[in-house]
Amino acid sequence: MAQHIAQKLRLTSALLGTVTRKELAAAFRAVNPRTAFDLGRADKWLQGRAQPREQSVYDDWAKVLRLDQPGAWIAESDLPSFAAAIAARHGIGVAELERRAHAQSAASPGHDDRGIGLALAGTYAWYTSAWSPYYRGQLIRGRLAIEAGPGAHAFTAMYRETMPNGQLQLLSGPVTPTKRSLYLHLKEVGGEGQSFLCLFPHTQPVSVLGGYMVGTAIFAPEAQPSLTRILLVRLRAPAAEQWGGPLPPGISIAADLASLGIVMEHPEAIDRQLGQFLSADSDGGVNQIPPSEFRAILDVFDRHWLQHGG
């Protein structure tokens, strides 16, 4: 299934230096004079209101980018993988590619700013301390997917958690990036539950997100407004459907991440660092995370992400 077509076209345009739709269309015609890349429909494709239906467009696209991947891969790949592949093929960094896309968007009223979606879009493992008194002292795990949609800064998140009673809890809502923070307001699908996340602003390559989550415990004898720290670790592949819920006794965070394909060096040190971050209490009645504390975690996961190919 094709996904993130608008953002991929913008990255392609930024890579090629094609400022206008006509220039982008000309690049497709250069590899195939009979290309099905249609200038009229390109507006809708770049706005996220439609996507190419002809497979030949994606095949031509692969030729334009001189990729070893087939056209189907361009259509189906996630945004970070696509960006990493074209950046590597043309010898530039992903951050530089995003900078070009951002600059091009700012210079052209025909483009909306989607560079930030490149960084955020992906699947994350979610770790927080349990709010329920029945699971006090345990960590809760879930799966969060962030996707970029049509319109400027239109990002959505979907959270999935396997509950202790076997049911699947789904929450979804908007993602709002700002210069000073990243906000997520998630509402239960078909229910009344809500959670609000206030996170540190994301930075490339977005290997991990962290901050606070506010809401109310579900499995509790009475409603209590609750707050806890939260960590979101980017995954290279989606977690299995059965993964999630309370972290089983005897299983460390590092071991749990390893089961998801994130094998960290020095797992004991990782467990201490993440455990201390997630279990920290308030200071004088105020809950605030020292930036240096999260930055230390960010440094470890960024290095791991970059060393293992993004």
Stockholm file with secondary structure:
# STOCKHOLM 1.0

chainA/1-310         MAQHIAQKLRLTSALLGTVTRKELAAAFRAVNPRTAFDLGRADKWLQGRAQPREQSVYDDWAKVLRLDQPGAWIAESDLPSFAAAIAARHGIGVAELERRAHAQSAASPGHDDRGIGLALAGTYAWYTSAWSPYYRGQLIRGRLAIEAGPGAHAFTAMYRETMPNGQLQLLSGPVTPTKRSLYLHLKEVGGEGQSFLCLFPHTQPVSVLGGYMVGTAIFAPEAQPSLTRILLVRLRAPAAEQWGGPLPPGISIAADLASLGIVMEHPEAIDRQLGQFLSADSDGGVNQIPPSEFRAILDVFDRHWLQHGG
#=GR chainA/1-310 SS CCCCHHHHHHHHHHHHTCCSHHHHHHHHHHHCTTCCCCHHHHHHHHHTSCCCCCHHHHHHHHHHHTCSSCHHHHHHSCHHHHHHHHHHHTTCCHHHHHHHHHHHHHHCTTSCCCHHHHHHCEEEEEEEECCSGGGTTCEEEEEEEEEECSSTTCEEEEEEEECTTSCEEEEEEEEEECSSCEEEEEEETTSSCEEEEEECCCCTTCCEEEEEEEEECSSSSSCCEEEEEEEEEEESSCCCTTCCEECCTTCCHHHHHHHTTCCCSSHHHHHHHHHHHHHCCCBTTBCCCCHHHHHHHHHHHHHHHHHTTC
#=GC SS_cons         CCCCHHHHHHHHHHHHTCCSHHHHHHHHHHHCTTCCCCHHHHHHHHHTSCCCCCHHHHHHHHHHHTCSSCHHHHHHSCHHHHHHHHHHHTTCCHHHHHHHHHHHHHHCTTSCCCHHHHHHCEEEEEEEECCSGGGTTCEEEEEEEEEECSSTTCEEEEEEEECTTSCEEEEEEEEEECSSCEEEEEEETTSSCEEEEEECCCCTTCCEEEEEEEEECSSSSSCCEEEEEEEEEEESSCCCTTCCEECCTTCCHHHHHHHTTCCCSSHHHHHHHHHHHHHCCCBTTBCCCCHHHHHHHHHHHHHHHHHTTC
//
